[in-house]
Amino acid sequence: MRRLDLYQPELGASPKVDDCWRLHDNIAGDGTWTVSGWVQRTLATYGTCAVGVQSGTLELFKVGNGDIRALMRDSIQKFGGAGVVGAAGRMECQVVGVGTTTVYWGIYHT
């Protein structure tokens, strides 16, 4: 994964930091999601916290547990000071087969 950007959307409906840390811990270890689609796909949830991805293509792409954990950790450390965190951004992920694609990710309230 190569991160392209990271930003904080408005805090109004952001999930609790504690729930996001628990989600971060729950997806420890090796693992990969294979995803396709134009619409946001929720990969995992815990309490008020969810993480999801989408791409601008119908190609299958891979998102690793380590990638999601790194995005969550960095987002919480950068934006979680008020006890809630919401974050979104773009990253490059490996396409099943050959190449990469831009993937849009988000941490949001369930």
GIKAZI-V674753 format. One record per residue. N is the residue number from 1. RES is the residue in one small letter. SS is DSSP state (A for helix, B for strand, O for the rest). Layout:
BEGIN
N_RES_SS, N_RES_SS
END
This chain:
BEGIN
1_m_O, 2_r_B, 3_r_B, 4_l_B, 5_d_B, 6_l_B, 7_y_B, 8_q_O, 9_p_O, 10_e_O, 11_l_O, 12_g_O, 13_a_O, 14_s_O, 15_p_B, 16_k_B, 17_v_A, 18_d_A, 19_d_A, 20_c_A, 21_w_A, 22_r_A, 23_l_A, 24_h_A, 25_d_A, 26_n_A, 27_i_O, 28_a_O, 29_g_O, 30_d_O, 31_g_O, 32_t_B, 33_w_B, 34_t_B, 35_v_B, 36_s_O, 37_g_O, 38_w_O, 39_v_O, 40_q_O, 41_r_B, 42_t_B, 43_l_B, 44_a_B, 45_t_B, 46_y_B, 47_g_O, 48_t_O, 49_c_B, 50_a_B, 51_v_B, 52_g_B, 53_v_B, 54_q_B, 55_s_B, 56_g_O, 57_t_O, 58_l_O, 59_e_O, 60_l_O, 61_f_B, 62_k_B, 63_v_B, 64_g_B, 65_n_A, 66_g_A, 67_d_A, 68_i_A, 69_r_A, 70_a_A, 71_l_A, 72_m_A, 73_r_A, 74_d_A, 75_s_A, 76_i_A, 77_q_A, 78_k_A, 79_f_A, 80_g_A, 81_g_A, 82_a_A, 83_g_O, 84_v_B, 85_v_B, 86_g_O, 87_a_B, 88_a_B, 89_g_B, 90_r_B, 91_m_B, 92_e_B, 93_c_B, 94_q_B, 95_v_B, 96_v_O, 97_g_O, 98_v_O, 99_g_O, 100_t_B, 101_t_B, 102_t_B, 103_v_B, 104_y_B, 105_w_B, 106_g_B, 107_i_B, 108_y_B, 109_h_B, 110_t_O
END
